[in-house]
Amino acid sequence: MSCCSSMASLLSSPSTLSLQHRANRISWSTVSTNPPSELHQTGFRNGGCHGLCFVTKAKVAVDGDVIEKEAVKNDYGVVSVHHVGMLCQNLERSLNFYQNILGLEINEARPHDKLPYRGAWLWVGSEMIHLMELPNPDPLTGRPEHGGRDRHTCIAIRDVSKLKAILDKAGIPYTLSKSGRPAIFTRDPDSNALEFTQVDN
């Protein structure tokens, strides 16, 4: 498990999988952080954490039983996702999809001639998608019909219904969120899965 895993993943170990059936009765106590004097500066087993780390503790109460778990986090200043790299076979075909259908704009400030392959950087809010024309994209067949069950990139949007109309007009297939929340899943011309989830702010 990565040392940057979320607290929710603490319940995924084999010894606690049975707790999922009682998840509606789980309550989390206040998460406490070890004082700075207890910061760890040595690596953990399997290369899970290197450099300056700190440990957070959470107590999980399930039907009266209290389980204490620890999660190790790196303290190196995570800010946001900077960009997502996506492979494509034909840059022009991909740009037609991302620019002309999804309406994303190219970041002209990013260098296009510094790398040994063709590519383009597209703005997604304050972050980017880096399209890379390379000969090894994922296979087009054998992928799950629903992009949520495949590796995918999620983009926050204001109105799922408007995007649904755009995809309908372009004849691009999609699936809706299986949970009923306002989200839509589609794929680009190279079958890279994209999720668009509706947010309020």
C-alpha positions in Angstrom: 0.0 0.0 0.0 1.3 3.4 -0.8 2.2 5.6 2.1 0.0 8.3 0.6 -3.1 6.1 0.6 -6.3 7.6 1.9 -7.7 6.9 5.3 -10.6 5.0 3.7 -8.2 2.5 2.3 -7.3 1.4 5.8 -10.3 -0.8 5.8 -9.2 -2.7 2.7 -6.8 -5.1 4.4 -8.0 -8.8 4.5 -8.4 -8.7 8.2 -11.0 -6.0 8.0 -12.8 -6.7 4.8 -15.7 -8.2 6.8 -16.3 -4.7 8.2 -17.7 -3.6 4.9 -21.0 -5.2 5.6 -21.3 -3.1 8.7 -20.1 0.2 7.2 -23.3 2.0 8.0 -22.4 1.6 11.7 -18.8 2.7 11.4 -17.8 6.0 13.1 -14.4 7.6 12.9 -12.8 9.3 15.9 -10.7 12.4 15.6 -7.6 11.9 13.6 -4.5 12.7 15.6 -1.1 13.5 14.2 2.1 12.6 16.0 4.0 15.7 17.2 7.0 16.9 15.1 9.4 15.2 17.4 8.0 11.8 16.3 8.6 12.5 12.6 10.2 9.5 10.8 13.2 10.2 8.7 14.0 6.6 7.6 12.5 4.5 4.8 9.8 2.0 5.4 9.7 -1.6 4.2 9.1 -2.2 0.5 10.1 1.4 -0.3 6.8 2.7 0.9 8.0 5.9 2.3 11.3 7.7 2.0 12.5 11.0 3.5 10.5 13.1 6.0 7.3 11.3 7.0 4.6 11.6 9.7 2.1 9.2 11.0 -1.6 9.8 11.4 -3.8 7.6 13.6 -7.5 6.9 13.3 -9.8 4.8 15.5 -12.7 3.0 13.9 -15.6 2.0 16.0 -17.6 -1.0 14.6 -20.4 -2.4 16.7 -18.6 -1.4 19.9 -15.2 -2.7 18.9 -12.5 -0.1 18.4 -9.8 -0.7 15.9 -6.8 1.6 15.6 -5.1 2.0 12.3 -2.0 4.1 11.3 -1.4 5.7 7.9 2.0 7.1 6.9 2.1 10.3 4.9 4.9 12.1 3.2 5.3 15.7 4.2 6.6 17.2 0.9 3.9 19.6 0.0 1.4 18.0 -2.4 -0.5 20.8 -4.2 -2.6 19.3 -7.0 -2.5 17.1 -10.0 -0.4 19.0 -12.6 -1.3 17.0 -15.7 -2.4 13.6 -17.0 -0.5 12.0 -19.8 -2.5 10.2 -22.5 -1.1 8.2 -25.4 -2.6 8.5 -28.9 -1.9 7.0 -32.3 -2.8 10.1 -34.3 -2.4 13.5 -32.7 -4.7 15.3 -35.2 -7.5 12.8 -34.6 -7.2 13.3 -30.8 -7.0 17.1 -31.1 -10.2 17.0 -33.1 -11.9 15.2 -30.2 -10.5 17.2 -27.4 -10.6 20.6 -29.0 -13.6 20.5 -31.4 -15.9 18.2 -29.3 -14.9 18.8 -25.7 -13.8 22.4 -26.3 -10.4 22.2 -24.5 -7.8 24.8 -25.4 -4.1 24.1 -26.2 -1.5 25.6 -23.8 0.7 27.2 -26.3 3.3 28.0 -23.6 4.2 24.4 -23.2 7.1 23.3 -25.4 6.3 21.0 -28.3 9.7 20.6 -29.8 11.6 19.5 -26.6 10.5 15.9 -26.7 11.3 13.1 -29.2 7.7 12.6 -30.1 4.7 14.7 -31.2 2.3 16.0 -28.6 0.1 18.8 -27.2 -0.9 20.2 -23.8 -4.5 20.9 -23.3 -5.9 23.1 -20.5 -8.4 21.4 -18.0 -9.1 24.3 -15.6 -5.7 25.1 -14.1 -4.3 21.6 -14.8 -3.6 19.9 -18.2 -3.8 16.8 -20.3 -0.6 16.0 -22.2 -1.4 14.1 -25.4 1.6 12.1 -26.6 1.6 10.5 -30.0 3.4 7.2 -29.4 3.2 3.7 -30.9 2.1 2.0 -27.7 -1.4 3.2 -26.7 -3.7 0.8 -24.9 -5.7 -1.7 -27.0 -9.0 -0.6 -28.4 -10.7 -3.9 -27.8 -11.2 -5.9 -24.6 -11.9 -2.8 -22.5 -14.8 -2.5 -20.0 -17.9 -0.9 -21.5 -18.2 1.4 -18.6 -15.1 3.6 -18.3 -15.5 3.8 -14.5 -14.3 0.2 -14.4 -11.2 1.1 -16.4 -8.3 3.4 -15.6 -9.7 6.8 -16.3 -9.2 10.6 -15.9 -12.0 12.5 -14.1 -12.8 16.1 -15.1 -15.1 18.2 -12.9 -17.7 20.1 -14.9 -20.8 22.3 -14.2 -23.5 20.6 -16.2 -23.5 16.9 -17.2 -26.7 17.3 -19.2 -25.1 19.8 -21.5 -22.2 17.5 -22.2 -24.6 14.6 -22.7 -26.2 16.7 -25.5 -22.8 17.4 -27.1 -21.9 13.7 -27.1 -25.3 12.8 -28.5 -24.9 15.3 -31.3 -21.4 14.0 -32.2 -22.6 10.3 -32.0 -20.1 9.5 -29.3 -21.2 6.7 -27.0 -21.1 7.1 -23.2 -22.4 5.6 -20.0 -23.8 7.3 -16.9 -22.7 6.8 -13.4 -23.8 3.4 -12.0 -24.5 5.1 -8.6 -26.9 7.6 -10.0 -24.8 10.7 -9.3 -24.4 13.3 -12.0 -21.5 11.9 -13.9 -20.9 10.6 -17.5 -18.2 8.4 -18.9 -16.9 8.3 -22.4 -13.7 7.4 -24.4 -11.5 9.3 -26.7 -10.5 8.0 -30.1 -7.8 5.8 -28.5 -10.2 4.4 -26.0 -8.7 6.4 -23.1 -11.6 6.5 -20.5 -12.8 9.9 -19.4 -15.2 10.7 -16.5 -17.0 14.0 -16.3 -18.5 14.6 -12.8 -20.8 17.5 -12.0 -19.7 19.8 -9.2 -21.5 22.7 -7.6 -18.6 25.1 -7.2 
